[in-house]
Amino acid sequence: MCRFSRLALILAMFVPLAALADGPAASPADQSSKLTVGKDRHSHITTISAAKDVPIEIQATVKGGPSCEPAMAIEYEQRNTVERVEGTIENPSCAACTGEYTIAVRIRDESGEFKMLEFPGKWQRADNKPVKFAADYPVGANVDVVSVRTKGVHCVCGPLEQPSSTDTTTKQ
């Protein structure tokens, strides 16, 4: 079978679809399905596309209980190539809680360019006492620390998860 006769056979399969496109529009009850046939009379190319809307239902469950509103206070000091950060995390909303935060250190390198370094951290507590922590963060050689701040402080009240081996915080 030659190449042109195969092509004619393939095109013949699409003729009924092209006829559907020329027919009456779908009823309003069936608007989620769509068949489109585009005919280019100059190049003799027929483009057929089919689409169908598929409804998806997503159920989200929100855990009830007290809201978690942590407050974090920090002190920092540059020690050559590291930044020493000490802080306290308080949460008057609930006793048992766990959370995450980011320490953002803004530095100026020796070329005078400003850069932001970010260090993620985690914390947890089983009682209502403040969590104290201290950590050293590498900032590099020949830099000046401009500022240190916390950002993205989040927590969840309730039962604690098992602590991971990558925790950098110290409970006191």
N, C-alpha and C positions, 0 to 999 in steps of 0.2 A: 504494500500500500504506500503510495507516495505521500510526501509531506503535505501537499495541498489538500488531498482527500481527507487526511486525518484532521486537518484544521477545519475543513467543512463539516466533518462529523461532530467535532467539538462545538462548533457554532450552532449546529442544528439542535444540540441539546439545550441551548439557551433561548431558542425562539419562543417556547411557551412562556418563559419568564418575561421576555420582552413584551409579549402580548398582554400579560397581566398588568404591566405598567401602563399600557394604553387603555386598559379597562377602567371601570368605575372605581372611585376611591373607596377605601375600607370604611366600614360603618363606624360611627362614633364610639361604639362599645369596644372596638378593637384598635384603638389608637396607639397601643403600646408596641404593635408590630409595624414595620415599615419596609417596603421593597421599593428601591429606586433603580430605574434604568436610565442611563444617560446615553444618547445617541449623537455621535458627531458625524454629520452627513459629509463633511469634507474628507475625513480620514477613514471613514467607514469603520470606526471603532465603537463598540457598544460596551459600556461599563455598567455592571450590575452590582449593587450593594444591598445587603439585607441587614436590618437592625431590629432588635427586640429589647424592650425595656424589661428588666428583671427586678421586681421589688425585693429588697433585702430589709429584714427587720433586725435591729440590733437592740438587745436588752442590756442595760447597764444597771448594776446594783451599786448603790452608794452606801458605804458602811455608816451606820448611825453612831451616836456617841458624842463625846465632847470634841469640840474643835481644838486643834493644837496650834498654839500661838507662841513659839519660842522667841526669846530675846537673847541676843549674843553681844557680849562686851569683850573687847580685845585690847591688849597692849602689845607693842612690837618694838624691836630693837635690831639694828643691823650689826651683825658680827662677822665682818670681813665678807666671805662669800655665801653666808647663810643669813636668813632673816628669822630671828627667834620670835615666835608669836605665842602669847599666853592669853587664855581667855576663860570665860564663864558662860555657860548656856543655862538660862532659866526658863521654866515653863510653868506658869501658875495654873494652866488649864487642866492638866492631868498629871498624875504621879508617874505611872509606868508609860514610857514613850521611847521612841527611837527616831532618829532623824539624820539628815544630811545637810551639808553646807559646803561652800566654796570660799577659800581664802584667796583674794585677788591682790597681788603685789604689783604695784606700778613702779617701774625702774627707769632710769636714764643711763644708757650705756656710754662708753667713752667717746663715741662719735656725737653724742648729744641727742640721740634718737630715743624717744619714749617707747616702752614696751610694757605689755601687761602679761604677767605670769599668773596662772590659775592652778590652785591645788585643792582637789576635792577631799572631803573628810566626812566621817560618820560618827555618830554618838548614840548612846542609849543610857537609860536609867530605869531602875525598878522602884524607886521611891520618889519623894517630892523634893529631894535635895538638889541644889545646882550641880551641874557637871562642870568640872574644871579640867582644862587640858593645856598642854604645852607641846610645841612642835617646832622643829627647825626646818625651814624650807630653803632649798638651794636657789640663789639668785644670780650666781656667776661672779667672775672676777672683774674688777675695774668698773663697777656699777654703783650708782647711788640709788637708794630706795627713796622714792618720792612719797608713796603712801601705801597703806595696807588697809583693806576693808573686807567685810564679809558680804556675801551675796548668795542668793538662792538657799536661804535657810528654810528647810521644810521639816515637818515631823508628823508622826502618826501616834495617836494615843492608843493604848491597849497592850495586849500581850507582846512580849519581846521575842524577836527572832534570835537564833543562835548567832553570836558574834563571829564575824569572818576573820581569817588570819591576816587580812590586809588592813585592819583598823589601825589608824594612826593616833587615836585619841587615848587619853588616860583618864579613867574614872577615879575620883577621889571622894 
